[in-house]
Every structure is written in C-alpha cells, then in structure tokens.
Amino acid sequence: MSGITHDYMEEYLRGLIGDREDELYELEKYAEENAVPIVQKEAGKFLEFMVSMKKPKKILELGTAIGYSAILMSKAANGNADITSIERDENMVSIAENNISKYNFNDKIKVIQGDCLEILEKLDGKFDLIFMDAGKGHYNHFLPHCLRLLAEEGIIISDNVLFRGMVATNDLVKRRKITIVKRMRDYLETISKDKDLITTIIPMGDGIAVTKRR
Ligand SMILES: C[S@@+](CC[C@H](N)C(=O)[O-])C[C@H]1O[C@@H](n2cnc3c(N)ncnc32)[C@H](O)[C@@H]1O
C-alpha cells in the first residue's frame, strides 16, 4: 500500500491511464530500471491535465531528474511553454540534457544545475506554473521564492506532500524520516492557512498540493 490510497484503487486508476507509447514510455522504463524517482503515473496525468488547462507560457520546475516531467509538461503544452528546470545532481543534469536533446526539446526546456535554494535566490521573471518536486524537506524554504516568481494568476503544484501517508499520521512515520515529515506538515500548514493563498490537497500519487493567490 502507498499509505495514501489502496492498491486496488491505484491499479484501477493506472489501468485507465494505460501505457504511454512515446518517448515518455522509454523514460519511464529507464527510471524504473535505474531506480530514478519520477512523478507517479496518476500525478503525471494530473500535471498533464493542469498544463493543458492552464496553458502556461512559462513553467518553473524544481527537480529535473532525467527530464521526464519536464518533457511531459512540454508535450502537454504543445510546445507553447518555456520550461526552466533546476537540478543539483550533475549526473542527472547530464542524463536530462541528453534526453532533452535526443527527443528535440532543446528550444523548450532549459536545465539549470545547482541547489534550488541558491538558484531560486538569483532567478527573475514570472512563471505561470511552478512544479515543486525536489528536496521534500525544503518546500517551506522554496515557497517565498516561488511566490515571488509566481505570475499573478499562476499556480504552484507541489508533489509528494503526503509522503507515503506519513504526513497525515504518526502511525506510518519512519524514525529517519521524521524531520522531512515535520517540515512537510509545516509547509502544508503554511499554504493552507495563509489568508492570501488558496490551496487544495489531493490524496493522489504521493499527495499533491495546488496553490494559487486568492
Ligand atoms: C523526484 S525527483 C524529480 C523527478 C522529476 N520531476 C520527474 O518527475 O521526472 C527529485 C530530484 O530533485 C533533485 N533535488 C533534490 N533536492 C534538490 C535541491 N535542493 N536542489 C536541486 N535539486 C534537488 C534530486 O537530485 C532529484 O533528481
């Protein structure tokens, strides 16, 4: 069990989504074989839906890994979005850049190598959609920067916010994860209680929060 939904529900929903047939399928296989964490299938579909609905011109992603979600978002935007993605692991950056080039997304996706916090501090511009998918223990630290970089009508989508259910109940918490869990609870409190923001938290995948300004 994922700690969030029942296995039968996950299997059913994944069955409805089905297998992808394009480059995303190859990237999913690579991620599985090499134990690279990428966005879960249902969360990927949600992301695709949100991009297709919101039609963002500029997207910021925290956590590139092998470039899977960046390519997914670029495809969902029909190539009409410029995506900036931040990744600190040099090896991941090189794999992501190879994939981006191999599948011809060079002019749409730019990867910046470095720690999110350091890069965010220096980053300018306004983004219509920000996908937070790096450094689970640091979402609260990224948030002020993301809000500064968020366009007036922009949305922030944060992944893994329920962290295998641990965020919702102490019964599931593993000792070595306690700091991340506490920090994620703080993050969810902040985005849920800030009167200037409106947030919805969806128990899908590993837990997704969607936040915008009121
Ligand atoms: C869950 S993976 C991203 C998956 C990707 N968004 C996808 O779905 O295809 C998280 C990535 O964030 C990177 N990361 C973690 N903490 C980071 C930080 N503080 N700054 C930059 N990258 C970070 C990790 O190296 C890892 O590759």
The ligand as an ORCA input file, in Angstrom:
! r2SCAN-3c Opt
* xyz 0 1
  C      11.587     13.292     -7.514
  S      12.997     13.724     -8.404
  C      12.360     14.743     -9.697
  C      11.564     13.972    -10.682
  C      11.137     14.757    -11.901
  N      10.431     15.976    -11.536
  C      10.218     13.895    -12.738
  O       9.073     13.634    -12.289
  O      10.625     13.468    -13.818
  C      13.757     14.924     -7.392
  C      15.051     15.467     -7.957
  O      15.363     16.642     -7.222
  C      16.761     16.699     -7.028
  N      16.972     17.535     -5.825
  C      16.727     17.198     -4.535
  N      16.975     18.239     -3.729
  C      17.372     19.257     -4.530
  C      17.757     20.599     -4.300
  N      17.781     21.093     -3.054
  N      18.096     21.358     -5.350
  C      18.073     20.845     -6.616
  N      17.712     19.592     -6.907
  C      17.371     18.808     -5.874
  C      17.206     15.256     -6.887
  O      18.557     15.122     -7.268
  C      16.236     14.538     -7.819
  O      16.809     14.325     -9.086
*
